[in-house]
């Protein structure tokens, strides 16, 4: 009976991927092309209009964030909302980033990843720029704010790592550029799930320490200029925070420790791109091909999982191993994780096909069902279940 009860609790912890979309303002290139806005949002609905036929396609997501207009830019670069419709960086964090931390505090592995066409605003939502901090810096600062407000009988351990997947190879971003990289491999364990063997993992005791490591890692990233994006990331970036809670519990005048561990993955995917639009040649073209290949593999994984979730695709193998990216996201997609996906949208009619593709991608991801469980020892789980 006890075993059955635990299994039921684990099944109840499962859930779909939480999906959000966010549309940004026009950029200079789109203004120069005299592009019109082909996106409209109302509540959770996002409507895209074909600029040639006028046909509307409607999608519904957990969140539809309007950031196209309804703001003023201050002298220091801070964007301040002037309309209740506008979603600023803190609104985005409160809807998504806070959910990540709540799940981590409850002992779940969690993942937040950003997807979209190159130049669509993924890194702005995840990292931000200038005074407009994104989800990642706000969330990492909040971790230590919460720790400072924690109970006296709870201690915390936090570690930080950062990598990029460049041309299907994993680079450790905490190592200085030019330093010889190890041949890092993706492994799997029962407790940690999928992880990278040999990746630098640094204990951190404050937000300032994480900020310093993040800034160093972002400096070491591979970026390059294309016609679509002057600071185009040429690799997928993954920040991993391991978060452990150690609670001292007094039972019958005896003290014992309970341990919960959560692995938080914050993934900023490189943008999908068309060589004709980006003007890529040489290394940029090779990088773009590798990016598109891994994103295609990700799309195939999402499609198979979506089919399985609605009772189709029985017997189909989920192709996690077809790319390094999908192997790393195996926990997040259909595995032991609470997962959130934010898709960045260009509002421009000139990018209609790419934006429609992103919306379809997001729509399929909604159907994925994960099997998240609280990551604790069997004894701690048994005691918790009996109390509940």
Number of C-alpha atoms within 10 A of each C-alpha: 6 10 10 9 13 17 13 11 14 14 14 12 17 18 17 19 25 21 24 24 26 25 25 22 18 19 15 9 13 19 11 9 11 13 16 14 20 20 23 16 19 12 13 14 16 22 16 22 18 15 16 8 7 10 9 12 13 12 15 20 18 16 19 23 29 24 19 20 16 17 18 13 10 9 7 9 12 15 16 16 16 11 11 9 17 17 22 20 21 16 13 20 21 14 15 21 24 17 19 24 20 12 20 27 19 15 22 25 29 24 25 26 21 22 25 29 23 26 25 27 22 26 24 18 25 25 19 18 13 10 10 18 20 23 26 23 18 20 21 18 15 16 18 18 13 12 15 11 8 12 10 9 11 15 14 17 14 21 17 20 22 26 25 28 24 21 18 17 14 23 24 26 26 23 17 13 16 7 8 9 13 12 12 14 13 15 13 15 8 6 13 16 17 17 19 15 13 12 21 15 16 17 14 16 13 15 18 13 13 22 15 10 19 21 11 17 22 17 14 19 22 19 16 14 15 20 14 21 16 11 13 20 25 26 26 23 25 22 19 18 22 20 20 20 22 15 17 15 14 11 8 6 7 7 9 10 13 15 17 21 25 26 24 24 25 23 24 26 26 29 27 22 20 17 16 9 11 18 13 19 13 8 11 19 17 13 20 23 17 19 25 16 17 23 22 16 20 22 17 17 24 25 19 19 26 21 16 19 18 11 9 12 15 10 7 11 10 18 17 19 13 16 18 20 26 24 21 22 22 21 25 27 27 26 19 23 31 30 30 25 21 25 25 28 31 29 26 24 22 17 18 21 10 20 25 19 13 20 24 12 18 26 17 18 23 21 21 25 21 23 19 26 21 21 22 18 13 10 10 14 16 16 10 11 14 10 7 6
